[in-house]
Amino acid sequence: MGLFDSLKSANSTSNNENMRPSPVEEFFGPALYAVDCRGANLYVHESVVVIDKTGGGLWNLGDNNFKVIPFKSIIAVQAKLKSTVLSGYIEFETANSPLSVGSDKAERNSENSVILSGTEERFAQAKEALQYVFDHISK
């Protein structure tokens, strides 16, 4: 996770090998999908999405937390799954959350989103993880 981990994992055959386990694995079991993102990791469990910023790194100085978003709370997903001039991203919008009310909109957006960077493999992993999320939130 972060700049240096992204550089390390770019040389491996599978960047999931270098990823830390999900911080909520003891509560929700092993992650079904794990995507190494810039400044955070994205984990998809059976019924929740986890945005993990606990690994440190250059992109999240001073931020040492993770966020669990239940599928039933997700009302919208905004994503860019192709790398062009800007990096790709995934952002989850939640319903009636205390975080979705107030003047700290920029902070909320960073808490509910991850930035995809790097290889086509990462974009493919993110697309596969999102397909699982979409299958479960659209029911």
ZIJO-V865421 format. One record per helix or strand. SS is the DSSP state (~ for helix, > for strand). FROM is the first residue (numbers start at 1). TO is the last residue. If there is no record, write none. Layout:
ss/from/to
SS/FROM/TO
SS/FROM/TO
This chain:
ss/from/to
~/2/10
~/15/18
~/25/28
>/33/38
>/40/44
>/48/52
~/58/60
>/66/70
~/71/73
>/74/80
>/88/94
~/98/100
~/105/111
>/113/116
~/120/137
